[in-house]
C-alpha cells in the first residue's frame, strides 16, 4: 500500500481536502503529497473558470469553516426581500432569487452581484430591463422568464398594471419589466385607436309590422382605459350590445316609410342613444351608419309596384300639364288671328304649304286668285 499520494492542482484549479469525510483545507495550485496509508483522504478538484461553487455541504462549510473558505470563496446571501443580478466580467450572467445563498470562487473571472430591494419597488430600471428581456443565452433567458414579467406597450395603446388583483397604474408606451417574486403580476394592453365594428343581419320589426334585416357600421374608441376596465368586462362585446339594442329601438319605433325616407335620422338617433349609455364607461362611439336595409322578397315586389304606380301618376300629371299648356297656347294663337286678319291669312298660307308638300299633282281652276282665296279657307265662327 502506498503511504504517499501525489495531488497536482493546476493554476486555474482549487482542491477541497477532506480527511475522514470532514473538511480540512483548500489546496492551492501546486504539487501536494498526502500521507494517506489508510486511504481516508479525499481531494475534490474544482475548475475556477466555472466560478459557481456547487457542493452538497455548502451550507455546512459556511457555518463551520467560514474563516478557512472566505479567502478562496465569495459568499453571497440574498435576503428574503431582495433579488440579485449576477455579473461576470461586467456582463449579466444570472439572477439570484430572494433567500438564495450562492458561493463563487475568487479567481480569474470577476463576479459581482447587484442587489435590488423588492420593498422599494418592483419595476426594473430601464437599462437593466432591456438587457434581461432581450438576453440571448439560453440559460439566462430561462432564469429571466422565471423571475421577470415584461410588457412592451406600443405607441398606439396604453398598458395597465395589476398587482395582487388590484390596479396599480397605467403604463406609458415602451418596455416595462417587473420582478415576479412574492407577488402576482398581470399586465393588460388596451388599444387607443379608432376601431370599426359591424352589427350585421339584425332581424327587426318596424312599427307597422314589416320584417326587415339591417346592417350597421360604427366607429368607436377607448378614451379612458382605467375607467373602461373598471366598468366593462369585455369592451368589444359591450359596444356591440349597446349598438344592437339602440338599433332595434330606433327601427322598431319607425314605420317602413319613415325608415326609408330618412336614414340620417336613424343614424343620429342610434349614435345619441349609444353615447348616452356609454357615458362614464371610458368608451365613445364617434360615428354610426346604417349600411343596408334588406326587405323580404314579397315586400320588395310590393314596394316596386308602389314606386311604379307613383312614377306612372307623376308621368300622367306631367303629360296633362303639357297638354294644358299646349291648349292654352292654341287659344292665345286663335285670339291673335281673330284680332288680326293678316295673321290669319298667313296661317292659311302656311297650311296650304303643308298640304301641297304631300300632294304629287295639283290641278288648279280659277287661276292664282282661286288658289289664294278658294282652295284654303279657315272658317271663323260668327261672333
C-alpha positions in Angstrom: 0.0 0.0 0.0 1.3 3.5 -0.9 1.9 5.7 2.0 2.1 8.9 0.0 -0.3 10.2 -2.7 0.6 12.9 -5.2 -2.1 15.5 -6.0 -1.4 18.2 -8.6 -3.6 21.4 -8.6 -3.3 23.5 -11.8 -3.2 27.2 -11.9 -6.8 27.5 -12.7 -7.9 25.0 -10.1 -8.5 24.6 -6.4 -8.9 21.5 -4.3 -11.1 20.7 -1.3 -9.3 18.3 1.0 -11.4 16.0 3.2 -10.0 13.6 5.8 -12.2 11.0 7.3 -15.1 12.7 5.4 -14.5 16.0 7.2 -13.4 19.2 5.5 -9.8 20.1 6.3 -8.4 22.7 3.9 -8.5 24.2 0.4 -5.4 23.3 -1.7 -3.8 26.0 -3.9 -2.1 25.4 -7.2 1.0 23.1 -7.0 2.0 19.6 -6.2 0.8 18.2 -2.9 2.0 15.0 -1.2 -0.6 13.5 1.1 0.3 10.9 3.7 -2.7 8.6 3.5 -1.8 5.0 4.3 -5.4 4.1 5.1 -7.0 5.8 2.1 -9.0 8.1 4.3 -8.1 11.4 2.5 -10.1 12.7 -0.4 -9.4 15.8 -2.7 -12.1 17.3 -4.8 -10.7 19.4 -7.7 -12.7 22.5 -9.0 -12.2 24.5 -12.2 -12.1 28.2 -11.5 -13.3 29.0 -15.0 -16.7 27.9 -13.6 -17.0 30.4 -10.8 -20.1 28.9 -9.2 -19.2 26.7 -6.3 -21.8 23.9 -6.0 -21.4 21.4 -3.2 -23.9 19.4 -1.2 -22.3 20.5 2.0 -22.0 24.2 1.1 -24.2 25.4 3.9 -22.2 23.3 6.4 -18.9 24.8 5.1 -20.3 28.3 5.5 -21.4 27.7 9.1 -18.5 25.6 10.3 -15.5 26.6 8.2 -16.2 30.2 7.1 -12.8 31.6 8.1 -11.0 28.8 6.1 -13.1 29.2 2.9 -13.5 33.0 2.8 -10.0 33.7 1.4 -11.0 31.5 -1.6 -14.8 31.8 -1.9 -17.1 34.8 -2.0 -20.3 34.1 0.0 -23.4 35.8 -1.4 -26.5 35.7 0.7 -29.7 37.3 -0.7 -32.3 38.5 1.8 -35.9 37.5 1.7 -36.9 40.9 0.3 -34.0 41.2 -2.2 -33.1 39.9 -5.6 -29.6 39.6 -7.0 -28.3 40.2 -10.6 -25.1 38.3 -11.2 -22.4 39.9 -13.5 -19.4 38.1 -14.7 -16.6 40.2 -16.2 -19.1 43.0 -16.2 -21.8 41.1 -18.2 -25.1 39.9 -16.8 -25.0 36.1 -16.3 -27.8 35.2 -13.9 -30.4 36.1 -11.3 -30.5 35.1 -7.7 -33.9 34.7 -6.2 -34.9 36.0 -2.7 -33.4 34.0 0.1 -30.8 32.4 -2.1 -27.3 31.6 -0.9 -24.5 31.2 -3.5 -20.7 30.7 -3.3 -18.3 31.9 -6.1 -14.6 31.1 -6.5 -12.3 34.1 -6.3 -10.3 33.7 -9.4 -9.8 34.8 -13.0 -13.5 35.5 -13.5 -14.6 38.6 -11.7 -18.1 38.1 -10.2 -20.3 40.9 -8.9 -23.8 40.6 -7.5 -26.1 43.7 -7.7 -28.9 43.7 -5.1 -32.3 45.2 -5.7 -34.7 45.9 -2.8 -38.2 44.5 -3.6 -39.8 46.6 -0.9 -38.6 49.8 -2.6 -40.2 49.0 -5.9 -40.7 46.0 -8.2 -40.1 47.7 -11.6 -36.7 47.1 -13.1 -34.6 50.1 -14.2 -34.9 50.7 -18.0 -31.4 49.7 -18.9 -31.5 46.5 -16.8 -34.9 45.6 -18.2 -33.7 45.9 -21.8 -30.7 43.7 -21.1 -32.6 41.0 -19.3 -35.7 40.8 -21.5 -33.6 40.6 -24.7 -31.0 38.2 -23.3 -29.7 35.7 -25.8 -28.0 33.0 -23.8 -30.5 30.1 -23.2 -29.6 29.7 -19.5 -30.0 33.4 -18.7 -33.2 33.6 -20.8 -34.7 30.7 -18.8 -33.9 32.5 -15.5 -35.4 35.8 -16.7 -38.6 34.0 -17.7 -39.0 32.7 -14.2 -38.1 36.0 -12.5 -39.3 38.8 -14.7 -42.6 39.8 -16.2 -42.2 42.1 -19.2 -44.6 44.0 -21.4 -43.9 46.2 -24.4 -46.5 48.9 -24.8 -46.8 50.2 -28.4 -47.4 53.9 -29.0 -51.0 53.2 -30.1 -52.0 51.6 -26.8 -51.9 52.1 -23.1 -50.8 49.4 -20.6 -52.5 48.5 -17.3 -50.5 47.1 -14.4 -52.4 44.9 -11.9 -50.6 43.6 -8.8 -52.2 41.0 -6.5 -55.6 41.7 -8.2 -55.5 45.5 -7.7 -54.9 48.1 -10.4 -51.7 50.0 -9.7 -51.1 52.4 -12.6 -51.1 53.0 -16.3 -48.0 52.1 -18.4 -46.7 54.6 -21.0 -45.5 53.3 -24.4 -42.2 51.5 -24.2 -40.7 48.5 -22.4 -41.6 47.7 -18.8 -40.3 44.9 -16.7 -41.2 43.8 -13.1 -39.9 41.3 -10.6 -42.3 38.4 -10.2 -41.1 37.4 -6.8 -43.6 37.4 -3.9 -46.5 38.9 -5.9 -49.0 38.1 -8.6 -48.4 40.4 -11.6 -50.7 40.9 -14.6 -50.4 43.4 -17.4 -53.1 44.3 -20.0 -52.9 46.2 -23.3 -55.8 48.5 -24.4 -55.8 49.8 -27.9 -56.4 53.6 -28.1 -57.0 53.7 -31.9 -60.4 54.2 -33.5 -61.9 50.8 -34.3 -64.6 49.6 -36.7 -67.5 47.4 -35.6 -70.1 45.8 -37.8 -73.6 44.8 -36.5 -74.9 42.6 -39.3 -78.0 40.6 -40.1 -80.3 42.1 -37.4 -83.9 40.8 -38.0 -86.2 43.7 -36.8 -89.9 44.5 -37.0 -90.8 48.1 -37.8 -93.7 49.9 -36.1 -96.0 48.9 -38.9 -95.0 45.2 -38.5 -92.7 44.9 -41.5 -89.9 42.4 -41.0 -86.5 43.5 -42.4 -82.8 43.0 -41.9 -80.5 45.8 -41.1 -76.6 46.1 -41.3 -74.9 48.7 -39.2 -71.3 50.0 -39.1 -69.9 52.1 -36.2 -66.5 53.7 -35.3 -65.7 53.5 -31.6 -62.7 54.3 -29.3 -61.4 53.8 -25.8 -60.8 57.3 -24.3 -60.2 56.2 -20.6 -58.7 52.8 -20.3 -58.8 52.7 -16.5 -62.5 53.6 -16.3 -63.4 51.2 -19.1 -61.6 48.3 -17.4 -63.4 49.1 -14.1 -66.9 49.4 -15.8 -66.8 46.7 -18.5 -65.7 43.1 -18.6 -65.4 42.9 -22.4 -65.1 46.1 -24.3 -65.9 44.8 -27.8 -68.9 42.9 -26.6 -70.2 45.8 -24.6 -70.1 48.2 -27.5 -71.7 45.6 -29.8 -74.6 45.1 -27.4 -75.3 48.8 -27.0 -75.3 49.3 -30.8 -77.6 46.3 -31.2 -80.1 47.5 -28.6 -80.1 51.1 -29.9 -80.6 49.8 -33.5 -83.6 47.7 -32.5 -85.2 50.5 -30.5 -84.7 53.0 -33.4 -86.0 50.7 -36.1 -88.9 49.4 -34.0 -90.1 52.9 -33.4 -90.5 53.8 -37.0 -92.7 52.8 -39.9 -91.2 51.5 -43.1 -91.8 54.7 -44.9 -90.2 56.8 -42.2 -87.2 54.4 -42.2 -86.6 54.5 -45.9 -87.4 58.2 -46.1 -84.7 59.5 -43.7 -81.8 57.2 -42.9 -79.8 60.1 -41.5 -82.3 60.5 -38.6 -81.9 56.8 -37.8 -78.1 57.2 -37.7 -78.3 60.2 -35.4 -80.8 58.6 -33.0 -78.6 55.4 -32.7 -75.5 57.5 -32.1 -77.1 59.7 -29.4 -78.6 56.6 -27.7 -75.3 54.7 -27.5 -73.4 57.8 -26.4 -75.8 58.3 -23.5 -75.5 54.7 -22.4 -71.7 54.7 -22.6 -71.2 57.9 -20.5 -68.9 57.1 -17.6 -67.6 53.9 -19.1 -64.5 55.3 -20.8 -65.8 54.5 -24.3 -67.1 56.7 -27.1 -68.8 56.0 -30.4 -67.7 58.5 -32.9 -69.9 57.7 -35.9 -72.8 55.4 -36.8 -74.1 54.5 -40.2 -76.8 52.1 -41.4 -75.3 50.3 -44.5 -78.1 48.1 -45.7 -81.9 47.8 -45.2 -82.8 44.4 -46.7 -86.5 43.7 -47.3 -88.1 40.2 -47.8 -88.9 39.2 -51.4 -92.6 39.9 -51.4 -92.2 43.3 -49.7 -89.7 44.2 -52.5 -92.3 43.4 -55.1 -95.0 45.5 -53.3 -92.6 48.4 -53.0 -91.7 48.1 -56.7 -95.3 48.2 -57.6 -95.9 51.3 -55.4 -92.9 53.1 -56.9 -94.1 52.1 -60.4 -97.6 53.5 -59.7 -96.2 56.7 -58.2 -94.0 57.2 -61.2 -96.8 56.5 -63.6 -99.0 59.0 -61.8 -96.2 61.6 -62.0 -95.8 60.9 -65.7 -99.6 61.4 -66.3 -99.6 64.6 -64.3 -96.7 65.9 -66.4 -98.5 64.9 -69.6 -101.7 66.7 -68.6 -99.7 69.8 -67.7 -98.1 69.8 -71.1 -101.5 69.3 -72.9 -103.0 72.1 -70.9 -100.1 74.4 -71.8 -100.4 73.4 -75.5 -104.2 74.1 -75.4 -103.6 77.5 -73.8 -101.0 78.3 -76.5 -103.5 77.4 -79.2 -106.2 79.6 -77.6 -103.8 82.5 -77.5 -102.9 82.0 -81.2 -106.6 81.9 -82.2 -107.3 85.1 -80.4 -104.4 86.8 -82.2 -105.7 85.6 -85.5 -109.2 86.8 -84.8 -107.9 90.2 -84.0 -105.5 90.4 -87.0 -106.8 89.2 -90.4 -103.4 89.4 -92.0 -102.0 87.0 -89.4 -105.0 84.7 -90.1 -104.2 84.8 -93.8 -100.6 83.9 -93.2 -101.8 80.9 -91.2 -103.9 79.9 -94.2 -100.9 80.0 -96.5 -98.8 78.1 -94.0 -101.5 75.4 -94.0 -101.6 75.4 -97.8 -97.8 74.9 -97.9 -98.0 71.9 -95.7 -100.8 70.4 -97.8 -99.0 70.9 -101.1 -95.9 69.1 -99.7 -97.9 65.9 -99.6 -99.6 66.2 -103.0 -97.9 64.8 -106.0 -100.1 66.5 -108.7 -102.4 69.5 -108.2 -104.9 70.9 -110.8 -105.9 74.5 -110.2 -109.2 76.1 -111.5 -109.8 79.8 -111.3 -106.2 80.9 -111.6 -104.0 82.2 -108.9 -106.9 84.1 -107.3 -108.8 80.8 -106.9 -105.8 79.3 -105.3 -105.3 82.2 -102.9 -109.0 82.6 -102.0 -110.9 79.4 -102.6 -108.6 76.5 -102.1 -107.9 77.1 -98.4 -110.3 78.9 -96.2 -110.4 78.9 -92.4 -114.0 79.5 -91.3 -114.2 81.7 -88.3 -117.5 81.3 -86.4 -119.7 84.3 -86.4 -119.4 86.1 -83.1 
